[in-house]
Amino acid sequence: QVQLVESGGGLVQAGGSLRLSCAASGGTFSLYAMGWFRQAPGKEREFVSTISRNGGSTYYADSVKGRFTISRDNAKNTVYLQMNSLKPEDTAVYYCAANWLNTATTSGEYDQWGQGTQVTVSS
């Protein structure tokens, strides 16, 4: 099992950028596909992006496509989410998650979760 710790959240104005990081430990990071999800107050957790084990395949929710970029560095056991052109509706707690072997877009398929990092976008 991997343990996941997110960082990089904060308060940013609309149109700004943030880069989230998720550091993994305790497992073989390169054997996990990784995902980012988010949950806004009063809403269900929603899929943001996922990346395959070697980084060769990525998928995005339509709401973030063209603005967010997921990447990973297996040598550093870290996955990133670069968020550009942020909007107030991107405000949420962002979670990274690990799924054994395969990419997935539903939260139920992920085995391990981080504690989340708050992203707040002001208008």
N, CA and C atoms as an extended XYZ file, in Angstrom:
369
Properties=species:S:1:pos:R:3:atomname:S:1:resname:S:1:resid:I:1 pbc="F F F"
N         0.841       -1.192        0.000 N   GLN     1
C         0.000        0.000        0.000 CA  GLN     1
C         0.874        1.239        0.000 C   GLN     1
N         0.398        2.255       -0.675 N   VAL     2
C         1.103        3.524       -0.639 CA  VAL     2
C         0.354        4.495        0.271 C   VAL     2
N         1.114        5.354        0.884 N   GLN     3
C         0.538        6.458        1.633 CA  GLN     3
C         0.747        7.730        0.807 C   GLN     3
N        -0.266        8.573        0.793 N   LEU     4
C        -0.267        9.743       -0.090 CA  LEU     4
C        -0.428       11.019        0.725 C   LEU     4
N         0.377       12.022        0.382 N   VAL     5
C         0.288       13.310        1.051 CA  VAL     5
C         0.267       14.409       -0.007 C   VAL     5
N        -0.824       15.170       -0.027 N   GLU     6
C        -0.955       16.269       -0.984 CA  GLU     6
C        -0.394       17.559       -0.406 C   GLU     6
N         0.027       18.436       -1.292 N   SER     7
C         0.472       19.764       -0.897 CA  SER     7
C         0.282       20.706       -2.070 C   SER     7
N         0.398       21.998       -1.792 N   GLY     8
C         0.350       22.985       -2.863 CA  GLY     8
C        -0.940       23.763       -2.984 C   GLY     8
N        -1.925       23.409       -2.180 N   GLY     9
C        -3.170       24.155       -2.242 CA  GLY     9
C        -3.009       25.548       -1.659 C   GLY     9
N        -4.042       26.363       -1.819 N   GLY    10
C        -3.999       27.714       -1.291 CA  GLY    10
C        -5.084       28.578       -1.868 C   GLY    10
N        -4.934       29.869       -1.645 N   LEU    11
C        -5.888       30.865       -2.137 CA  LEU    11
C        -5.275       31.572       -3.339 C   LEU    11
N        -6.047       31.652       -4.421 N   VAL    12
C        -5.559       32.284       -5.633 CA  VAL    12
C        -6.708       33.038       -6.284 C   VAL    12
N        -6.384       34.092       -6.993 N   GLN    13
C        -7.409       34.839       -7.714 CA  GLN    13
C        -7.786       34.118       -9.005 C   GLN    13
N        -8.985       34.376       -9.448 N   ALA    14
C        -9.433       33.810      -10.715 CA  ALA    14
C        -8.453       34.178      -11.823 C   ALA    14
N        -8.161       33.198      -12.659 N   GLY    15
C        -7.177       33.386      -13.717 CA  GLY    15
C        -5.776       32.975      -13.330 C   GLY    15
N        -5.567       32.739      -12.053 N   GLY    16
C        -4.250       32.366      -11.573 CA  GLY    16
C        -3.963       30.889      -11.724 C   GLY    16
N        -2.812       30.485      -11.167 N   SER    17
C        -2.343       29.106      -11.295 CA  SER    17
C        -1.887       28.565       -9.951 C   SER    17
N        -1.994       27.272       -9.816 N   LEU    18
C        -1.440       26.537       -8.688 CA  LEU    18
C        -0.926       25.204       -9.202 C   LEU    18
N         0.063       24.668       -8.513 N   ARG    19
C         0.513       23.306       -8.809 CA  ARG    19
C         0.395       22.472       -7.549 C   ARG    19
N        -0.419       21.450       -7.633 N   LEU    20
C        -0.557       20.508       -6.529 CA  LEU    20
C         0.454       19.380       -6.696 C   LEU    20
N         0.945       18.900       -5.575 N   SER    21
C         1.828       17.747       -5.561 CA  SER    21
C         1.242       16.685       -4.651 C   SER    21
N         1.544       15.456       -4.968 N   CYS    22
C         1.119       14.327       -4.132 CA  CYS    22
C         2.305       13.383       -4.025 C   CYS    22
N         2.858       13.295       -2.839 N   ALA    23
C         4.012       12.445       -2.594 CA  ALA    23
C         3.564       11.105       -2.045 C   ALA    23
N         4.094       10.054       -2.628 N   ALA    24
C         3.740        8.698       -2.221 CA  ALA    24
C         4.901        8.044       -1.478 C   ALA    24
N         4.556        7.206       -0.531 N   SER    25
C         5.562        6.446        0.198 CA  SER    25
C         4.993        5.098        0.595 C   SER    25
N         5.889        4.160        0.853 N   GLY    26
C         5.463        2.880        1.394 CA  GLY    26
C         5.043        1.841        0.399 C   GLY    26
N         5.188        2.126       -0.874 N   GLY    27
C         4.812        1.143       -1.881 CA  GLY    27
C         5.585        1.372       -3.155 C   GLY    27
N         5.321        0.565       -4.169 N   THR    28
C         5.989        0.718       -5.453 CA  THR    28
C         5.152        1.660       -6.305 C   THR    28
N         5.533        2.916       -6.279 N   PHE    29
C         4.726        3.974       -6.887 CA  PHE    29
C         4.455        3.699       -8.363 C   PHE    29
N         5.434        3.180       -9.060 N   SER    30
C         5.315        2.995      -10.504 CA  SER    30
C         4.305        1.922      -10.893 C   SER    30
N         3.800        1.178       -9.926 N   LEU    31
C         2.793        0.156      -10.203 CA  LEU    31
C         1.365        0.679      -10.026 C   LEU    31
N         1.255        1.939       -9.658 N   TYR    32
C        -0.059        2.536       -9.429 CA  TYR    32
C        -0.383        3.582      -10.484 C   TYR    32
N        -1.559        3.491      -11.059 N   ALA    33
C        -2.111        4.641      -11.754 CA  ALA    33
C        -2.561        5.634      -10.704 C   ALA    33
N        -2.499        6.908      -11.045 N   MET    34
C        -2.818        7.942      -10.069 CA  MET    34
C        -3.948        8.825      -10.574 C   MET    34
N        -4.700        9.326       -9.650 N   GLY    35
C        -5.804       10.199      -10.027 CA  GLY    35
C        -5.914       11.386       -9.094 C   GLY    35
N        -6.570       12.408       -9.597 N   TRP    36
C        -6.939       13.572       -8.793 CA  TRP    36
C        -8.466       13.702       -8.813 C   TRP    36
N        -9.011       13.938       -7.653 N   PHE    37
C       -10.437       14.178       -7.487 CA  PHE    37
C       -10.604       15.469       -6.687 C   PHE    37
N       -11.810       15.989       -6.680 N   ARG    38
C       -12.071       17.164       -5.867 CA  ARG    38
C       -13.484       17.106       -5.302 C   ARG    38
N       -13.661       17.795       -4.190 N   GLN    39
C       -14.969       17.834       -3.554 CA  GLN    39
C       -15.221       19.229       -3.034 C   GLN    39
N       -16.254       19.839       -3.565 N   ALA    40
C       -16.672       21.167       -3.123 CA  ALA    40
C       -17.702       21.006       -2.001 C   ALA    40
N       -17.870       22.016       -1.174 N   PRO    41
C       -18.847       21.923       -0.074 CA  PRO    41
C       -20.236       21.597       -0.591 C   PRO    41
N       -20.848       20.601        0.019 N   GLY    42
C       -22.207       20.219       -0.352 CA  GLY    42
C       -22.318       19.418       -1.626 C   GLY    42
N       -21.188       19.072       -2.220 N   LYS    43
C       -21.213       18.323       -3.481 CA  LYS    43
C       -20.483       16.997       -3.318 C   LYS    43
N       -20.746       16.098       -4.240 N   GLU    44
C       -20.060       14.819       -4.229 CA  GLU    44
C       -18.635       14.973       -4.774 C   GLU    44
N       -17.804       14.020       -4.381 N   ARG    45
C       -16.455       14.011       -4.909 CA  ARG    45
C       -16.503       13.735       -6.403 C   ARG    45
N       -15.730       14.482       -7.184 N   GLU    46
C       -15.763       14.314       -8.629 CA  GLU    46
C       -14.368       14.096       -9.200 C   GLU    46
N       -14.334       13.366      -10.279 N   PHE    47
C       -13.106       13.064      -10.988 CA  PHE    47
C       -12.546       14.317      -11.636 C   PHE    47
N       -11.226       14.471      -11.563 N   VAL    48
C       -10.542       15.582      -12.223 CA  VAL    48
C        -9.623       15.068      -13.329 C   VAL    48
N        -8.742       14.135      -12.962 N   SER    49
C        -7.762       13.666      -13.929 CA  SER    49
C        -7.141       12.373      -13.449 C   SER    49
N        -6.600       11.602      -14.390 N   THR    50
C        -5.871       10.392      -14.053 CA  THR    50
C        -4.710       10.215      -15.006 C   THR    50
N        -3.703        9.494      -14.545 N   ILE    51
C        -2.504        9.249      -15.343 CA  ILE    51
C        -2.084        7.809      -15.160 C   ILE    51
N        -1.624        7.198      -16.243 N   SER    52
C        -1.213        5.809      -16.204 CA  SER    52
C         0.114        5.645      -15.473 C   SER    52
N         0.488        4.398      -15.269 N   ARG    53
C         1.675        4.102      -14.460 CA  ARG    53
C         2.945        4.723      -15.019 C   ARG    53
N         3.089        4.727      -16.339 N   ASN    54
C         4.312        5.289      -16.932 CA  ASN    54
C         4.114        6.722      -17.429 C   ASN    54
N         2.928        7.275      -17.178 N   GLY    55
C         2.644        8.646      -17.589 CA  GLY    55
C         2.261        8.799      -19.045 C   GLY    55
N         2.164        7.694      -19.758 N   GLY    56
C         1.899        7.774      -21.184 CA  GLY    56
C         0.465        8.070      -21.551 C   GLY    56
N        -0.445        7.845      -20.627 N   SER    57
C        -1.867        8.106      -20.882 CA  SER    57
C        -2.428        9.002      -19.793 C   SER    57
N        -3.173        9.986      -20.223 N   THR    58
C        -3.823       10.891      -19.277 CA  THR    58
C        -5.270       11.126      -19.699 C   THR    58
N        -6.120       11.406      -18.731 N   TYR    59
C        -7.526       11.678      -18.990 CA  TYR    59
C        -7.965       12.823      -18.083 C   TYR    59
N        -8.903       13.601      -18.585 N   TYR    60
C        -9.359       14.767      -17.841 CA  TYR    60
C       -10.877       14.867      -17.866 C   TYR    60
N       -11.419       15.424      -16.813 N   ALA    61
C       -12.821       15.816      -16.839 CA  ALA    61
C       -12.986       16.963      -17.820 C   ALA    61
N       -14.138       17.021      -18.458 N   ASP    62
C       -14.378       18.076      -19.432 CA  ASP    62
C       -14.232       19.465      -18.810 C   ASP    62
N       -14.578       19.574      -17.555 N   SER    63
C       -14.562       20.871      -16.884 CA  SER    63
C       -13.162       21.445      -16.701 C   SER    63
N       -12.137       20.593      -16.798 N   VAL    64
C       -10.768       21.067      -16.586 CA  VAL    64
C        -9.885       20.890      -17.811 C   VAL    64
N       -10.406       20.236      -18.822 N   LYS    65
C        -9.609       19.959      -20.014 CA  LYS    65
C        -9.109       21.259      -20.633 C   LYS    65
N        -7.822       21.276      -20.954 N   GLY    66
C        -7.214       22.465      -21.531 CA  GLY    66
C        -6.683       23.451      -20.503 C   GLY    66
N        -7.051       23.260      -19.244 N   ARG    67
C        -6.581       24.156      -18.175 CA  ARG    67
C        -5.675       23.432      -17.177 C   ARG    67
N        -5.959       22.176      -16.914 N   PHE    68
C        -5.186       21.397      -15.939 CA  PHE    68
C        -4.312       20.389      -16.682 C   PHE    68
N        -3.158       20.105      -16.090 N   THR    69
C        -2.260       19.094      -16.632 CA  THR    69
C        -1.768       18.201      -15.514 C   THR    69
N        -1.962       16.908      -15.696 N   ILE    70
C        -1.464       15.925      -14.736 CA  ILE    70
C        -0.132       15.376      -15.238 C   ILE    70
N         0.777       15.141      -14.318 N   SER    71
C         2.066       14.543      -14.670 CA  SER    71
C         2.579       13.770      -13.469 C   SER    71
N         3.600       12.987      -13.688 N   ARG    72
C         4.187       12.220      -12.597 CA  ARG    72
C         5.682       12.074      -12.806 C   ARG    72
N         6.378       11.904      -11.707 N   ASP    73
C         7.804       11.636      -11.708 CA  ASP    73
C         8.009       10.387      -10.862 C   ASP    73
N         8.163        9.261      -11.508 N   ASN    74
C         8.280        8.001      -10.761 CA  ASN    74
C         9.577        7.928       -9.961 C   ASN    74
N        10.592        8.650      -10.380 N   ALA    75
C        11.837        8.669       -9.617 CA  ALA    75
C        11.662        9.407       -8.295 C   ALA    75
N        10.703       10.328       -8.259 N   LYS    76
C        10.440       11.103       -7.041 CA  LYS    76
C         9.171       10.640       -6.329 C   LYS    76
N         8.532        9.604       -6.862 N   ASN    77
C         7.301        9.082       -6.249 CA  ASN    77
C         6.256       10.180       -6.053 C   ASN    77
N         6.106       11.006       -7.066 N   THR    78
C         5.233       12.169       -6.938 CA  THR    78
C         4.379       12.339       -8.198 C   THR    78
N         3.133       12.708       -7.984 N   VAL    79
C         2.238       13.086       -9.070 CA  VAL    79
C         1.863       14.545       -8.873 C   VAL    79
N         1.679       15.233       -9.980 N   TYR    80
C         1.414       16.668       -9.945 CA  TYR    80
C         0.106       16.992      -10.662 C   TYR    80
N        -0.460       18.108      -10.290 N   LEU    81
C        -1.590       18.655      -11.037 CA  LEU    81
C        -1.332       20.146      -11.216 C   LEU    81
N        -0.981       20.509      -12.425 N   GLN    82
C        -0.793       21.922      -12.746 CA  GLN    82
C        -2.146       22.500      -13.135 C   GLN    82
N        -2.560       23.532      -12.436 N   MET    83
C        -3.879       24.119      -12.653 CA  MET    83
C        -3.703       25.572      -13.106 C   MET    83
N        -4.113       25.842      -14.309 N   ASN    84
C        -4.024       27.185      -14.882 CA  ASN    84
C        -5.423       27.741      -15.145 C   ASN    84
N        -5.489       29.036      -15.343 N   SER    85
C        -6.763       29.700      -15.641 CA  SER    85
C        -7.849       29.291      -14.653 C   SER    85
N        -7.508       29.345      -13.403 N   LEU    86
C        -8.427       28.878      -12.375 CA  LEU    86
C        -9.678       29.736      -12.304 C   LEU    86
N       -10.778       29.077      -11.986 N   LYS    87
C       -12.084       29.713      -11.882 CA  LYS    87
C       -12.635       29.517      -10.476 C   LYS    87
N       -13.522       30.379      -10.032 N   PRO    88
C       -14.117       30.187       -8.706 CA  PRO    88
C       -14.765       28.817       -8.541 C   PRO    88
N       -15.301       28.261       -9.593 N   GLU    89
C       -15.926       26.941       -9.502 CA  GLU    89
C       -14.917       25.804       -9.339 C   GLU    89
N       -13.635       26.101       -9.422 N   ASP    90
C       -12.615       25.099       -9.132 CA  ASP    90
C       -12.351       24.986       -7.634 C   ASP    90
N       -12.954       25.851       -6.852 N   THR    91
C       -12.768       25.814       -5.404 CA  THR    91
C       -13.264       24.484       -4.838 C   THR    91
N       -12.378       23.800       -4.129 N   ALA    92
C       -12.701       22.472       -3.584 CA  ALA    92
C       -11.516       21.963       -2.788 C   ALA    92
N       -11.745       20.884       -2.083 N   VAL    93
C       -10.640       20.105       -1.536 CA  VAL    93
C       -10.216       19.110       -2.619 C   VAL    93
N        -8.935       19.097       -2.908 N   TYR    94
C        -8.397       18.230       -3.954 CA  TYR    94
C        -7.691       17.044       -3.307 C   TYR    94
N        -8.029       15.865       -3.800 N   TYR    95
C        -7.476       14.628       -3.283 CA  TYR    95
C        -6.716       13.893       -4.374 C   TYR    95
N        -5.579       13.329       -4.020 N   CYS    96
C        -4.961       12.384       -4.939 CA  CYS    96
C        -5.278       10.966       -4.471 C   CYS    96
N        -5.236       10.059       -5.407 N   ALA    97
C        -5.605        8.685       -5.131 CA  ALA    97
C        -4.769        7.753       -5.993 C   ALA    97
N        -4.570        6.552       -5.480 N   ALA    98
C        -3.781        5.541       -6.173 CA  ALA    98
C        -4.644        4.333       -6.485 C   ALA    98
N        -4.513        3.845       -7.697 N   ASN    99
C        -5.245        2.653       -8.132 CA  ASN    99
C        -4.252        1.625       -8.656 C   ASN    99
N        -4.335        0.440       -8.125 N   TRP   100
C        -3.390       -0.619       -8.521 CA  TRP   100
C        -3.513       -0.909      -10.012 C   TRP   100
N        -2.470       -0.603      -10.739 N   LEU   101
C        -2.241       -0.925      -12.143 CA  LEU   101
C        -2.973       -0.020      -13.156 C   LEU   101
N        -4.287        0.189      -13.008 N   ASN   102
C        -5.048        0.784      -14.109 CA  ASN   102
C        -5.588        2.169      -13.819 C   ASN   102
N        -5.653        2.991      -14.877 N   THR   103
C        -6.307        4.287      -14.746 CA  THR   103
C        -7.802        4.078      -14.541 C   THR   103
N        -8.425        5.042      -13.899 N   ALA   104
C        -9.857        4.945      -13.614 CA  ALA   104
C       -10.406        6.336      -13.396 C   ALA   104
N       -11.689        6.488      -13.677 N   THR   105
C       -12.315        7.793      -13.528 CA  THR   105
C       -13.377        7.825      -12.438 C   THR   105
N       -13.574        6.728      -11.741 N   THR   106
C       -14.547        6.706      -10.652 CA  THR   106
C       -13.834        6.476       -9.332 C   THR   106
N       -14.276        7.170       -8.309 N   SER   107
C       -13.575        7.131       -7.025 CA  SER   107
C       -13.571        5.742       -6.410 C   SER   107
N       -14.604        4.964       -6.665 N   GLY   108
C       -14.696        3.644       -6.073 CA  GLY   108
C       -13.624        2.673       -6.533 C   GLY   108
N       -12.958        2.995       -7.619 N   GLU   109
C       -11.919        2.107       -8.138 CA  GLU   109
C       -10.554        2.374       -7.508 C   GLU   109
N       -10.443        3.397       -6.730 N   TYR   110
C        -9.150        3.758       -6.148 CA  TYR   110
C        -8.979        3.153       -4.761 C   TYR   110
N        -7.759        2.711       -4.501 N   ASP   111
C        -7.480        1.972       -3.276 CA  ASP   111
C        -7.008        2.857       -2.133 C   ASP   111
N        -6.210        3.841       -2.451 N   GLN   112
C        -5.585        4.655       -1.423 CA  GLN   112
C        -5.853        6.133       -1.716 C   GLN   112
N        -6.031        6.892       -0.645 N   TRP   113
C        -6.352        8.309       -0.771 CA  TRP   113
C        -5.481        9.141        0.155 C   TRP   113
N        -5.179       10.346       -0.302 N   GLY   114
C        -4.532       11.311        0.569 CA  GLY   114
C        -5.560       12.040        1.416 C   GLY   114
N        -5.072       12.966        2.229 N   GLN   115
C        -5.945       13.669        3.157 CA  GLN   115
C        -6.603       14.901        2.525 C   GLN   115
N        -6.123       15.311        1.375 N   GLY   116
C        -6.689       16.441        0.661 CA  GLY   116
C        -5.975       17.743        0.926 C   GLY   116
N        -6.074       18.646       -0.036 N   THR   117
C        -5.523       19.983        0.103 CA  THR   117
C        -6.553       20.979       -0.444 C   THR   117
N        -6.760       22.062        0.285 N   GLN   118
C        -7.797       23.026       -0.073 CA  GLN   118
C        -7.303       23.975       -1.151 C   GLN   118
N        -8.117       24.137       -2.175 N   VAL   119
C        -7.881       25.136       -3.209 CA  VAL   119
C        -9.067       26.102       -3.196 C   VAL   119
N        -8.774       27.370       -3.048 N   THR   120
C        -9.816       28.390       -3.046 CA  THR   120
C        -9.489       29.429       -4.113 C   THR   120
N       -10.434       29.647       -5.011 N   VAL   121
C       -10.256       30.604       -6.092 CA  VAL   121
C       -11.237       31.756       -5.880 C   VAL   121
N       -10.700       32.931       -5.696 N   SER   122
C       -11.540       34.107       -5.457 CA  SER   122
C       -11.850       34.808       -6.774 C   SER   122
N       -13.033       35.396       -6.810 N   SER   123
C       -13.455       36.078       -8.051 CA  SER   123
C       -13.034       37.533       -8.060 C   SER   123
